[in-house]
Amino acid sequence: MLRQPERFKHFCRRRCGVKRSRVKRCGVKTRSFRADLVPVLVICVLLPAMAGMWWRYFFEFSAPEPSSLSGTLERQHLESGGLERSFSLYVPRRVAADAPLVVALHGSDSDGQRLRAFTGYEFDALADRNGFRVAYPDALAGGWNDCRVASNNPARRRGIDDVEFVKAVIANLQTREGAAGPVYVLGYSTGGLMVYRLAMEAPRTFRAAAAISANLPAETDSDCVASRTPVSIAILNGTADQINPFDGGSTSSVWTMSLGHVQSAERSARYFAELAGQASEPYVERLPNRNGHTWAERRTWSGSAANIELLAIHGGGHTISQPSVRQPRILGSTSADIDTPGEVWRFFTQSGPVSDTAMLN
């Protein structure tokens, strides 16, 4: 029987086809190949797997499938500013001629369809239960031309008039769908910043508005032309938001260092309260807390034709808080105590038209 060293030499002569004098070199090459294979496996197999796990953990969100919706979803197009623009429209099975129209504006690097999923299709479900239409406009290349001077997205660089685009969507649906009811507008993140542009420059376009995870830009970082007309608006922000800081300051995206400066959430709400002639302190109501790691309070300025609310979600991140969707962890905590779509719809239904008298004040 061959001893171990002899067996190894015999193996190398058979497999490598070398003479006895080159057996030692064959063994060296075999060991070198195995040593080189380890980093190749790490780079080609292990690192991509770890990167995929990291991406899924921090960036993906869990959203339920749109189950048991009664209505239809249509992708539609229109011309605005010499460009073909698009939007999605959800219409429930039962909708009255004077039913409300809700316009929902998505955040950056997104579109209307993604906003539907990001909210767990809850605005569609609310439309089914309450009989209103929901329009989801698509920004140009995923970004709105809002008030921020520091923004550098394609819509900003090209001077796209997104105020006119939103107005065109509303006019199109009023004409073609017969949507004769009140119009409400909401937006998340940069969509919320677009809501502020609408509120400042086209306040008569809608009855009430809601901005989620968004503060007013600082005056030095804004080019909006303020009409100073009172509007009913709700602001729903997380106090632990690292992208749109609740207390104001420098804003950023997940990938960039700074996108200008914003006012605090409190200052943003007080701006609209003062426009409505409400200089007093707000009524503060702490909302029920069930899950422990977040809690919320609602600050309300009332007493005039325009309603102003600030919903502060303590511990909440740059998210649309609700119990059915866990949003990307990179954006911070998603509070299960607050149903943001439900809060927005409650605010809309409680906000009547701003009187002409209030608009003249």
N, C-alpha and C positions, 0 to 999 in steps of 0.2 A: 504494500500500500504506500502511495506517495505521501510524504509528510507535507505539512501546510505550505512551506515555501516552494517546494517542488510542484505542488498542485497549482499554485499561482503562476509559476513560470510556464507550466504545461498549458494552462488556460490562455495565457497571453500569446503563446506561440500559435495556438489554434485559431484564436479570434482575431489577432492583429496581423498574423501572417509575417512575423518577424523572426529573425534568427535569435539564437540563445544570447548572443552578445548584446542584442537590442531589447531584451526583455525588460530590463530595468527602466529604459526610456519609455517603453509602452506603459508601464505602470505609472510613471510620472505624468504622462499625457492623460491617462484615465482619471487620475486624481485631480488634475488641472481642469478637465472637463466638468467633473462633478462640482468643483469649487466655483467654476464660472456659472454653472446652472442655477445655483442658489440665488444670486442677485437678480438673474433674469426672471425667475419665478416670482420673486418679491415685487419687481417692478411691473411685470405683465399681469400678475394674478392678484396678489395680496393688496397692493396699493389701490388698484381700481375698485376692488371689493370694499375696501375701507372708505374710499371716497364716496362710493354709492351709498353706503350706510350713513356716512356723515351728511350727505345731501338730503337723504330721506328724513333723517332725524330733525334737521334744522330748517329745511326749506319746504318740504311737502306738507300739505294740510289734509285733514280727513273730513270729507264732506259726504253726506248721504246722497244716494241717488234720488232724482226727482220723482218720487213715487206718488201715485194717485192724484196727479194734477189733472184738472178737468179741461183746461183750455188748450190753445194752440200757440206755438212760437213761430214767428216769421222773421226772416232776415230781409231787410228792406234797404233801399238806396234812394238817395236824393242828391240834387246838386246844391252846393253851398260854396260861395266864394270862387266859383269856377272849377271846383273839384267835385268828384263823385265821392260822397260820404255814405257811411252805412250805420245802421242801428238794428237792434233786435227788438221785437214787440211781442209781449205776452198778453194774450186776451183770454180771459176766463170764458167758460161756456155761457154763463149768464152775466150780462153787463148791460146796464141801462144807458140810454142816450146821454144822460147828464151825469154819468159816472165820472169820478176823478181820474186824472192821468198822473201817474208818478213817473218822473224822469230820474233814473239812477246813473250816476257818473262814476266810472271805475277809477282805480289808482294807476300809477305809472307802470309802464311795461305790461299792460293788461288790455282787456277789451270787455265789452258788455257781457259776452258769454261766460267769461271767467269770473266776472263779478257775481253772476247768478250762482255759480258753484261756490264761490268764496263765502256767500251768505247762506249757504245750505238751501238755496232755492226758496228761502222763506218769504221773500217779497212776492214771488209767484203764488205761494200758498196763501198769503194774506190777500192777494188779489182774488183768489178763488172764493175765500170766505166772505170778502167784503165787496166784491163786484167792481173792481177798478182795473184799468189797463196799466201796464208797466213797460216803459220804453228804456232800452239800454243803449245809448249812443256809444259809438266807437271813436276814440281820439285818433288823430293822425299819428301813425307810427307809435302808438301807445302812450302819447303824452299830450296834455292839454296846454294851451297858451293861457295860463292863469296870470295873476298879478306879479309874480316874482321876477324881479329884474335879473337875479342870478341864475335863473333857469336857462338851460342851454339845449333843450330838446328840439327836435325838428320843427314842431309847431311854433315854438318861440322864434327860432331862427328864420322861418319863412313868414312870420307875421300872420299866422292863421287866425281868422276871426271866429273863435269858438263860441262867443256869445251869439253871433248870428246863426251859427250851426245849430245850437240848442233851440233857438227861437224857430228855426226852419223845421226842425223835427216836430215841435209842438204845433206849428201852423199846418204842417202836412197831415198830422193825425186829426186835428180839428176839422180839416176839410174832407179828408178821405174816409176817416173812421166816424166822423160825426161826434168827436170827443168834445162835448159842450160843457163838461163839468169843470170844477176847479183843477188847477195844475199845481203839483207839488214837486220840488226838486231836492235830491239828496246826493251826496258825494262822499267817497271814502278817500282819505289821504290826498293826493293831488286832485282827485275829483272833488274833495271838500274845498280845496283852494279855488277850484273852478266855480264852486257854489258861491264863494265869497265874491268872485268877480261878477257873477250874475246879480248878487244881492246889492252890490255897489253901483253897477252900471245899468242893470235892467231889472229893477225891483218890481215893476208891474207885470213881469213875465209870469209870475207865480204867486200863489196865495201864501205859502209857507215853505221854509227850506230847512235842511239839516246838514251839518258838516260833521263828519266822523273822522277822528284822528287828524285834525287840521286846526291850526290857529291862523288868525289874520297875519299876513306879512307885516314886518315892521314898516313904518311909514317911509323910512329911507330906502327900503328894499322893494317898494311897491310902485307900479306905474298905473294902477287903476285910477280911473276918473270917478271919484265918489259923488253920487247924486245926493247923498245925505238924506235919502228917503227912508222912513221907518219900514222895517220888514219884520215878520215873525220868523224867528230862527232858533233852532236847537243846536247846541254844540255838545258832542259826546266824545270825550277824550280820556285816555288813560294817564294816570299820574306818573307811571314808570315808562312812558314812551321815550325811547332813545332816538327816534328819528324826528318826531315833532315834539320837542320838549314842552311838557305841560306848563312849566313856569316861564316859557319863552327862552329866546337865545338862538344859537346857531342850529340850523336844521341840516339834515344830511339824508342820503339814501343808504341802502345796505352797502353800495359799492363806492360811494364818493365821500369826500371829507366834509364839504359844506355846500349848501344850496341857498345861502343867504340867512337872514334872521327873521324870526317871527315874534309877535307879541305873546304874552301869556294867554292861556285859555280864559282866565278871569277877565283880563283886559279886553280880549276879543268879545266876550259876552257883554261887558259893560259898554263897549262902543255902540252896539246895537240897542242896548237898553237906553242909553242917553239919547240916541236918535229918536226913540219912542217917547222921550220925556220922562223916563223912569230913572231918577237920580238916587232913589232910596236904596237901602240895603236889600238884598234878595231874601226871600223866604227859603230856608234851608231844611231839607227833609232827608233823613238818612233812610235808605232803602233796606229791605230785609236781606240779611246775610246768611247764606246756607253752607257754602263750601269752605269758608275759613281763610283762604289765602288772599282774597280780594273783598272789597266792600265798596259801596257806591253811595253818593249823596247827590240830590237834585237841588240846584239853586234856581229859583224862579223869580223873575221880575214881572209883575203883573200890575194891572190897574189902568191900562190904556188899551188902545185898539190892537197894538202889536204885542205878541207873546214872545218872551225871551227865556230860554232855559239853558243851563249848563249842567250836564250830567258828568260828574267827576268820578271816574272808576279808579279807586285807590288800589295800586298794585297792577293795574291793567297796562298792557303794552300798546304797540301800534297795530291794533287789531279791531275787528268788528265783533265785540263780545256777544256770545250767545251760547246756549247749552248744547247745541247739536253739532257744532263744528269746532275741531281743534285746529287752530290756524298755525302757520309756520312758527316754530319755536324761536327762530332768529328774530322775530318781530316782538317777542316778549309774551307775557301771560295773556291768555284769553279767559276772561271771567265768565263762569257758567251761571253767575247770579243775575246777569243782565242779559235780556233779550233785546239787542239793539234794533233789529227790524221792527219788533213789536213796539218798542219805545218811540221809534220814529213815526210809525203809523198812529200811535196814540196822540202824539204831539200834533200831527197834521190834522186829525179829526177835531182837536180841541182849539184849532186856530181858525178864526173867522177871517173874512177879508179885512184888510187894513183900510180904515175909513179915509175918505178924501181929506177930511179935516186933519187927521193925524199926519197925512202926507204933506200938508201945507205948513205944519208946525216946524 
